[in-house]
Amino acid sequence: MTTNGTAAATDRSLDRSLGKASARVDWVDYAKGICIIMVVMMHSVLGVEKAAEQTGFMHYVVMFAKPFRMPDFFLISGLFLSVVIDRNWRTYLDRKVMHFAYFYVLWVTIQFGFKAPSLAAEAGWAEVGRQYLVAFVQPFGTLWFIYLLPIFFVVTKLTRNVHPLIIWLIAAALESAHVATGWYVIDEFSARFVYFFTGCVLADYVFALSDRARSRPAVALLGLVLWALVNGGLVALDVSEWPIVSLALGFAGACAIIVTGTLLARAHWVGFLRFCGEHSIVIYLAFFLPMAATRTALLRLDVIPDIGLVSLIVTAVGVAGALLIWRLALAVRANFLFERPDAFWIAPKKATPALQAAE
């Protein structure tokens, strides 16, 4: 297990030392790879179906994944927080706020650059400017995840001295309340914080689950089959978003993705998923452009009659296109698109590689 990384991570959960924590954990990358592809899939499928005014077979895949797609991503994002939460505020804010704020400001500007002409044609340039400013208080488009993460990091550190059970119960109640104010920050915080906080305070149990799945793959596979039947059945019955049910399915699905990632890591299968997980921030930031371009081209050409197949192609190009943009950026030394320049660091750089959850 040490060779594959899981045992190294569970040795206190990361031994609370940056030297040991910097080693990548195989199943975490696999799980993140699954999650980021599901995120691209959701945006691709729903975008194609909205533009075509049709529903394809990929719609059912997206609906199946809806209960756990984001809960797992947030839970994993909280896994390594215990290693860094006790750092001084300056360093903590640099790693957990400035890191994501830089990419949000940069990429919301890039996205607006592509969308501004069509927005201006409809409502004028003044409206473009207004919407751009609004994007700093109301997360824009696909970028809401990296807008919300710094808020989670700050709230978790501020409540460090409050008993975890109190915070967890409040967070669980917020998720079950299905808060809908219309403001993304409040609504998504209420819906997602419980998973992030659980990843932080129960990291040891998450790593233990992975270890058990790695040591007993047959039992793990049986558990995955049972989970898939229950998750799919509740989605089909349209009860998956009921209070309490949504919370249970979120955690069950997060555990299922963790187990799936562990089994794939154990067998060394589908290495592309691991690669996607290692570069999930790259895909998340850049997939919108190849996704939108491919969707527009395929629907205009109308050479593929099956909307489900169109959605699948758009998803694949969204993932691959984002990685290609990243490689091209590195080739032309436009590293600033995916790496924070020195000028935007407010604390000294660390000597060791970034933790997986912070990437």
C-alpha positions in Angstrom: 0.0 0.0 0.0 2.9 2.4 0.7 4.0 2.1 -2.9 0.6 3.3 -4.1 0.4 6.1 -1.6 -2.6 5.3 0.6 -0.8 4.0 3.6 1.6 6.9 3.5 -1.3 9.2 3.8 -3.0 7.4 6.6 0.1 7.4 8.7 -1.7 10.0 10.9 -3.3 11.2 8.1 -0.2 12.6 6.6 1.8 12.6 9.7 1.0 16.4 10.0 4.3 17.1 8.3 4.6 18.8 5.0 7.4 16.6 3.9 5.2 13.5 4.0 2.0 15.2 3.0 3.5 16.4 -0.2 3.6 12.9 -1.7 0.6 12.4 -4.0 -2.1 9.9 -3.0 -3.1 7.7 -5.9 -6.8 7.2 -5.1 -7.3 10.9 -4.4 -6.1 11.7 -8.0 -8.4 9.0 -9.4 -11.3 10.3 -7.5 -10.7 13.9 -8.5 -10.3 12.8 -12.1 -13.7 11.1 -11.9 -15.2 14.2 -10.4 -13.8 16.8 -12.8 -14.9 14.7 -15.8 -18.4 14.5 -14.3 -18.4 18.3 -13.9 -17.4 18.8 -17.5 -20.0 16.2 -18.5 -22.8 18.1 -16.7 -22.0 21.4 -18.3 -21.5 19.8 -21.7 -24.7 17.7 -21.7 -27.0 20.3 -20.3 -25.6 22.9 -22.6 -26.1 20.8 -25.7 -29.6 19.8 -24.7 -30.6 23.4 -24.0 -29.3 24.5 -27.3 -30.8 21.6 -29.3 -34.0 21.5 -27.2 -33.7 17.8 -27.0 -32.7 15.2 -24.5 -30.2 12.4 -25.1 -29.0 9.3 -23.3 -26.2 11.3 -21.6 -28.9 13.2 -19.7 -29.5 10.1 -17.6 -25.9 9.7 -16.7 -25.8 13.3 -15.5 -28.9 12.8 -13.4 -27.4 9.7 -11.9 -24.3 11.6 -10.9 -26.1 14.7 -9.6 -26.5 13.6 -5.9 -22.8 13.0 -5.5 -20.9 14.9 -8.2 -20.1 18.0 -6.1 -20.3 16.5 -2.6 -17.3 14.2 -3.4 -15.3 17.1 -4.9 -15.8 19.2 -1.8 -15.2 16.3 0.6 -11.9 15.6 -1.1 -11.0 19.3 -1.0 -11.2 19.2 2.8 -9.2 16.1 3.3 -5.8 17.7 3.7 -6.9 20.8 5.5 -5.9 19.6 9.0 -2.2 19.7 7.8 -2.3 23.4 7.2 -5.1 24.9 9.2 -2.9 25.8 12.2 -0.6 28.0 10.1 -0.4 31.7 10.7 -3.2 33.7 9.0 -0.9 35.4 6.5 0.4 32.0 5.1 -3.1 30.4 5.4 -4.7 33.3 3.4 -2.0 33.1 0.8 -2.5 29.4 0.2 -6.2 29.1 0.7 -7.6 32.5 -0.5 -5.1 34.3 -2.8 -4.4 31.1 -4.6 -8.0 30.7 -5.8 -8.8 34.5 -5.9 -6.0 34.9 -8.5 -7.4 32.2 -10.8 -11.0 33.4 -10.3 -10.2 37.0 -11.3 -8.0 35.9 -14.2 -10.4 33.4 -15.7 -13.6 35.3 -15.1 -12.0 38.1 -17.1 -11.0 35.6 -19.8 -14.5 34.2 -20.0 -16.0 37.6 -20.1 -13.7 38.5 -23.0 -15.2 35.7 -25.0 -18.8 36.4 -24.0 -18.7 40.2 -24.1 -19.4 40.7 -27.8 -22.6 38.7 -27.7 -23.7 40.3 -24.4 -23.0 43.8 -25.8 -25.0 43.1 -28.9 -28.0 42.2 -26.8 -27.8 44.7 -23.9 -25.0 47.1 -24.6 -21.5 47.5 -23.2 -22.7 49.2 -20.0 -24.5 46.0 -19.2 -21.3 44.0 -19.9 -19.5 46.1 -17.4 -22.2 45.7 -14.8 -22.3 42.0 -15.2 -18.5 41.8 -14.9 -18.6 43.7 -11.6 -21.5 41.6 -10.4 -19.3 38.5 -11.0 -17.2 39.4 -8.0 -20.1 39.1 -5.6 -22.2 36.5 -7.6 -19.9 33.7 -8.9 -19.9 33.6 -12.7 -20.7 30.6 -14.8 -18.5 27.5 -14.2 -16.2 29.3 -11.8 -18.3 29.2 -8.7 -16.4 26.2 -7.2 -13.1 28.1 -6.8 -15.0 31.2 -5.6 -16.6 29.2 -2.8 -13.6 27.2 -1.7 -11.7 30.1 -0.1 -14.9 30.9 1.9 -15.0 27.4 3.2 -11.3 27.6 4.2 -11.8 30.8 6.1 -15.0 29.7 7.8 -13.3 26.4 8.9 -10.3 28.2 10.4 -12.5 30.9 12.1 -14.6 28.2 13.8 -11.5 26.1 14.8 -12.3 26.4 18.5 -15.9 25.4 18.1 -16.7 21.7 18.7 -16.8 20.0 15.3 -20.1 18.2 16.1 -21.8 21.6 16.5 -20.5 22.9 13.2 -21.4 19.6 11.4 -24.9 19.6 12.7 -25.4 23.2 11.6 -23.9 22.4 8.2 -26.1 19.3 7.8 -29.2 21.2 8.7 -28.3 23.9 6.1 -27.9 21.2 3.4 -31.2 19.6 4.3 -33.0 22.9 4.3 -32.3 23.3 0.6 -31.7 27.0 0.9 -32.7 29.0 -2.2 -32.2 32.7 -1.9 -31.0 33.2 -5.4 -27.5 34.3 -4.2 -25.1 31.6 -5.3 -22.7 32.1 -2.3 -25.4 31.5 0.3 -27.2 28.7 -1.6 -24.1 26.7 -2.5 -22.5 27.3 0.9 -25.6 25.9 2.5 -25.6 22.9 0.2 -21.9 22.0 0.1 -20.1 23.1 3.3 -21.2 19.9 5.2 -19.2 17.8 2.8 -16.1 20.0 2.9 -16.2 20.1 6.7 -16.7 16.3 6.9 -13.6 15.8 4.7 -11.6 17.9 7.1 -12.7 16.5 10.5 -13.1 12.9 9.4 -10.1 12.5 7.1 -8.8 9.6 9.1 -12.0 7.6 8.5 -11.9 8.5 4.8 -8.4 7.1 4.4 -9.4 4.1 6.4 -12.3 3.4 4.0 -9.9 3.6 1.1 -7.5 1.1 2.9 -10.4 -1.3 3.5 -11.5 -1.1 -0.1 -7.9 -1.7 -1.3 -7.5 -4.8 1.0 -11.0 -6.3 0.2 -11.8 -5.4 -3.5 -14.5 -8.1 -3.9 -16.5 -6.7 -1.0 -15.9 -3.1 -2.3 -17.2 -4.0 -5.7 -20.3 -5.6 -4.2 -20.9 -2.4 -2.2 -20.5 -0.3 -5.3 -23.2 -2.4 -7.1 -25.6 -2.0 -4.2 -24.9 1.7 -4.0 -25.5 2.2 -7.8 -28.8 0.4 -7.6 -30.0 2.5 -4.6 -28.7 5.8 -6.0 -30.2 5.1 -9.5 -33.5 4.0 -8.0 -33.9 7.1 -5.9 -33.0 9.3 -8.8 -35.5 7.5 -11.0 -38.2 7.9 -8.4 -37.4 11.6 -8.2 -36.9 11.5 -4.4 -33.1 12.0 -4.5 -33.4 15.7 -3.6 -35.7 15.3 -0.6 -34.3 16.6 2.7 -32.1 14.1 4.5 -32.2 11.9 1.4 -30.0 14.3 -0.5 -27.6 14.4 2.4 -27.4 10.6 2.6 -26.9 10.2 -1.1 -24.3 12.9 -1.1 -22.2 11.0 1.4 -22.9 7.6 0.0 -21.9 8.8 -3.5 -18.7 10.4 -2.1 -17.8 7.1 -0.5 -18.5 5.3 -3.7 -16.2 7.5 -5.7 -13.5 7.1 -3.1 -13.9 3.3 -3.3 -13.9 3.4 -7.1 -10.8 5.6 -7.1 -9.1 3.2 -4.7 -9.9 0.1 -6.8 -8.7 1.8 -10.0 -5.5 2.8 -8.2 -5.0 -0.7 -6.9 -5.3 -2.2 -10.4 -3.4 0.6 -12.1 -6.3 1.0 -14.6 -7.4 4.0 -16.6 -4.4 6.1 -15.9 -5.9 9.0 -17.8 -8.3 9.5 -14.9 -5.4 9.9 -12.5 -3.8 12.4 -14.9 -7.0 14.4 -15.0 -7.2 14.4 -11.2 -3.6 15.6 -11.0 -4.5 18.5 -13.3 -8.1 19.0 -12.2 -7.6 22.8 -11.8 -6.4 23.0 -15.4 -9.4 21.2 -16.7 -11.8 23.2 -14.5 -10.4 26.6 -15.6 -10.1 26.0 -19.3 -12.8 23.5 -20.4 -15.4 26.1 -21.1 -13.8 27.2 -24.4 -13.3 23.9 -26.2 -16.7 22.8 -24.8 -18.6 25.8 -26.1 -16.8 25.8 -29.5 -17.4 22.1 -30.1 -21.0 22.3 -29.1 -21.6 25.2 -31.4 -19.8 23.6 -34.3 -21.5 20.2 -34.0 -25.0 21.6 -33.6 -24.6 23.9 -36.6 -23.1 21.3 -38.9 -25.9 18.9 -37.8 -23.9 15.8 -39.0 -24.6 13.7 -35.8 -28.3 13.2 -35.3 -28.0 11.6 -31.8 -27.9 14.3 -29.1 -26.5 11.9 -26.6 -23.5 11.2 -28.9 -23.0 14.9 -29.5 -23.0 15.5 -25.7 -20.4 12.7 -25.2 -18.1 14.2 -27.9 -18.5 17.7 -26.4 -17.5 16.3 -23.0 -14.5 14.5 -24.4 -13.3 17.6 -26.3 -13.9 19.8 -23.3 -11.5 17.6 -21.1 -8.9 17.0 -23.8 -9.1 20.6 -25.1 -8.5 22.1 -21.6 -5.3 19.9 -21.3 -4.2 21.0 -24.8 -4.7 24.7 -23.8 -2.6 24.0 -20.7 0.2 22.4 -22.7 0.2 25.2 -25.3 0.3 27.8 -22.5 3.4 26.2 -21.1 4.9 26.0 -24.6 4.5 29.7 -25.2 5.5 30.5 -21.6 2.1 31.8 -20.7 2.4 29.9 -17.4 0.5 32.7 -15.6 -2.7 31.2 -16.9 -2.3 28.1 -14.7 0.4 29.1 -12.2 0.2 32.0 -9.8 3.1 34.5 -10.5 5.4 35.6 -7.7 3.8 39.0 -7.7 0.6 37.5 -6.4 2.0 35.8 -3.4 1.5 37.4 0.0 3.6 34.9 1.9 6.9 33.2 1.1 6.6 30.2 -1.2 6.9 26.8 0.4 9.7 24.6 -0.6 7.6 21.5 -0.9 5.1 20.7 -3.7 1.5 21.8 -3.2 -1.0 19.5 -1.4 -3.4 17.7 -3.7 -6.5 19.4 -2.2 -5.1 22.8 -2.9 -4.4 22.3 -6.6 
